[in-house]
């Protein structure tokens, strides 16, 4: 009887110990995952801020006034004269009953 009680008592202690170790492992993993989520959120926020700054920079670089200033000052460009323009899609002469009007 004494040996049987000791065996049950020992198995209860071992089961309790294993339960505690499993709980501790799960708790440590939950803390680690919490830190990983926090790190990912900070990275996401930094990337969102970077995207916002890049969109502002893109809008600034695409401003027509800036492009025109660069074309005129750096590239020494000027608006084309009439002799350098081609009318695109100019109306064609109409024919009436096979004859020119």
C-alpha atoms as a printed R data frame, in Angstrom:
    type eleno elety resid chain resno       x      y        z
1   ATOM     1    CA   UNK     A     1   0.000  0.000    0.000
2   ATOM     2    CA   UNK     A     2   2.831  2.329    0.908
3   ATOM     3    CA   UNK     A     3   4.598  1.724   -2.420
4   ATOM     4    CA   UNK     A     4   1.389  2.251   -4.358
5   ATOM     5    CA   UNK     A     5   0.746  5.589   -2.623
6   ATOM     6    CA   UNK     A     6   4.315  6.668   -3.290
7   ATOM     7    CA   UNK     A     7   3.939  5.785   -7.001
8   ATOM     8    CA   UNK     A     8   0.719  7.782   -7.283
9   ATOM     9    CA   UNK     A     9   2.229 10.672   -5.381
10  ATOM    10    CA   UNK     A    10   5.329 10.653   -7.583
11  ATOM    11    CA   UNK     A    11   3.280 10.530  -10.791
12  ATOM    12    CA   UNK     A    12   1.142 13.443   -9.524
13  ATOM    13    CA   UNK     A    13   4.288 15.484   -8.782
14  ATOM    14    CA   UNK     A    14   5.783 14.669  -12.202
15  ATOM    15    CA   UNK     A    15   2.492 15.547  -13.946
16  ATOM    16    CA   UNK     A    16   2.320 18.825  -12.015
17  ATOM    17    CA   UNK     A    17   5.929 19.599  -12.901
18  ATOM    18    CA   UNK     A    18   5.366 18.857  -16.593
19  ATOM    19    CA   UNK     A    19   2.218 21.000  -16.556
20  ATOM    20    CA   UNK     A    20   4.178 23.859  -15.006
21  ATOM    21    CA   UNK     A    21   6.971 23.507  -17.565
22  ATOM    22    CA   UNK     A    22   4.425 23.467  -20.419
23  ATOM    23    CA   UNK     A    23   2.699 26.542  -19.002
24  ATOM    24    CA   UNK     A    24   6.031 28.315  -18.650
25  ATOM    25    CA   UNK     A    25   7.021 27.436  -22.234
26  ATOM    26    CA   UNK     A    26   3.696 28.715  -23.563
27  ATOM    27    CA   UNK     A    27   4.006 31.915  -21.533
28  ATOM    28    CA   UNK     A    28   7.528 32.555  -22.834
29  ATOM    29    CA   UNK     A    29   6.362 31.927  -26.406
30  ATOM    30    CA   UNK     A    30   3.431 34.333  -25.948
31  ATOM    31    CA   UNK     A    31   5.812 37.032  -24.691
32  ATOM    32    CA   UNK     A    32   8.189 36.425  -27.607
33  ATOM    33    CA   UNK     A    33   5.323 36.656  -30.095
34  ATOM    34    CA   UNK     A    34   4.101 39.855  -28.425
35  ATOM    35    CA   UNK     A    35   7.509 41.444  -28.973
36  ATOM    36    CA   UNK     A    36   7.548 40.233  -32.582
37  ATOM    37    CA   UNK     A    37   4.097 41.741  -33.216
38  ATOM    38    CA   UNK     A    38   5.198 45.030  -31.663
39  ATOM    39    CA   UNK     A    39   8.331 45.080  -33.834
40  ATOM    40    CA   UNK     A    40   6.249 44.364  -36.956
41  ATOM    41    CA   UNK     A    41   3.805 47.166  -36.088
42  ATOM    42    CA   UNK     A    42   6.642 49.650  -35.612
43  ATOM    43    CA   UNK     A    43   8.137 48.589  -38.947
44  ATOM    44    CA   UNK     A    44   4.722 48.949  -40.635
45  ATOM    45    CA   UNK     A    45   4.285 52.443  -39.178
46  ATOM    46    CA   UNK     A    46   7.768 53.435  -40.368
47  ATOM    47    CA   UNK     A    47   7.006 52.120  -43.871
48  ATOM    48    CA   UNK     A    48   3.675 53.978  -43.982
49  ATOM    49    CA   UNK     A    49   5.494 57.187  -43.017
50  ATOM    50    CA   UNK     A    50   8.136 56.536  -45.676
51  ATOM    51    CA   UNK     A    51   5.417 55.987  -48.310
52  ATOM    52    CA   UNK     A    52   3.762 59.271  -47.274
53  ATOM    53    CA   UNK     A    53   7.066 61.146  -47.596
54  ATOM    54    CA   UNK     A    54   7.772 59.554  -50.982
55  ATOM    55    CA   UNK     A    55   4.308 60.537  -52.247
56  ATOM    56    CA   UNK     A    56   4.950 64.138  -51.186
57  ATOM    57    CA   UNK     A    57   8.351 64.050  -52.894
58  ATOM    58    CA   UNK     A    58   6.789 62.564  -56.042
59  ATOM    59    CA   UNK     A    59   4.168 65.309  -56.145
60  ATOM    60    CA   UNK     A    60   6.893 67.923  -55.698
61  ATOM    61    CA   UNK     A    61   9.069 66.451  -58.449
62  ATOM    62    CA   UNK     A    62   6.119 66.168  -60.859
63  ATOM    63    CA   UNK     A    63   5.024 69.782  -60.401
64  ATOM    64    CA   UNK     A    64   4.657 71.353  -63.874
65  ATOM    65    CA   UNK     A    65   6.359 74.577  -62.716
66  ATOM    66    CA   UNK     A    66   9.445 72.653  -61.606
67  ATOM    67    CA   UNK     A    67   9.620 70.664  -64.844
68  ATOM    68    CA   UNK     A    68   9.250 73.835  -66.914
69  ATOM    69    CA   UNK     A    69  11.972 75.611  -64.908
70  ATOM    70    CA   UNK     A    70  14.380 72.704  -65.407
71  ATOM    71    CA   UNK     A    71  13.584 72.585  -69.129
72  ATOM    72    CA   UNK     A    72  14.156 76.307  -69.583
73  ATOM    73    CA   UNK     A    73  17.144 76.868  -67.272
74  ATOM    74    CA   UNK     A    74  19.168 73.650  -67.298
75  ATOM    75    CA   UNK     A    75  18.268 72.244  -70.703
76  ATOM    76    CA   UNK     A    76  17.910 75.624  -72.460
77  ATOM    77    CA   UNK     A    77  14.593 74.601  -73.996
78  ATOM    78    CA   UNK     A    78  11.888 76.914  -75.273
79  ATOM    79    CA   UNK     A    79   8.321 76.405  -76.445
80  ATOM    80    CA   UNK     A    80   8.252 75.237  -80.087
81  ATOM    81    CA   UNK     A    81   7.423 77.760  -82.780
82  ATOM    82    CA   UNK     A    82   4.641 77.231  -85.307
83  ATOM    83    CA   UNK     A    83   7.132 75.942  -87.879
84  ATOM    84    CA   UNK     A    84   8.049 73.096  -85.510
85  ATOM    85    CA   UNK     A    85   4.497 71.990  -84.691
86  ATOM    86    CA   UNK     A    86   2.496 69.415  -86.594
87  ATOM    87    CA   UNK     A    87  -1.281 69.379  -86.498
88  ATOM    88    CA   UNK     A    88  -2.356 65.957  -85.410
89  ATOM    89    CA   UNK     A    89  -5.695 64.763  -86.708
90  ATOM    90    CA   UNK     A    90  -6.279 67.755  -89.010
91  ATOM    91    CA   UNK     A    91  -9.608 67.523  -90.857
92  ATOM    92    CA   UNK     A    92  -9.317 66.050  -94.362
93  ATOM    93    CA   UNK     A    93 -11.020 67.719  -97.346
94  ATOM    94    CA   UNK     A    94 -14.510 66.397  -97.973
95  ATOM    95    CA   UNK     A    95 -15.634 64.943 -101.276
96  ATOM    96    CA   UNK     A    96 -19.173 65.450 -102.521
97  ATOM    97    CA   UNK     A    97 -20.432 62.976 -105.087
98  ATOM    98    CA   UNK     A    98 -16.922 62.105 -106.172
99  ATOM    99    CA   UNK     A    99 -15.861 65.702 -106.803
100 ATOM   100    CA   UNK     A   100 -13.789 68.085 -104.753
101 ATOM   101    CA   UNK     A   101 -15.663 70.935 -103.161
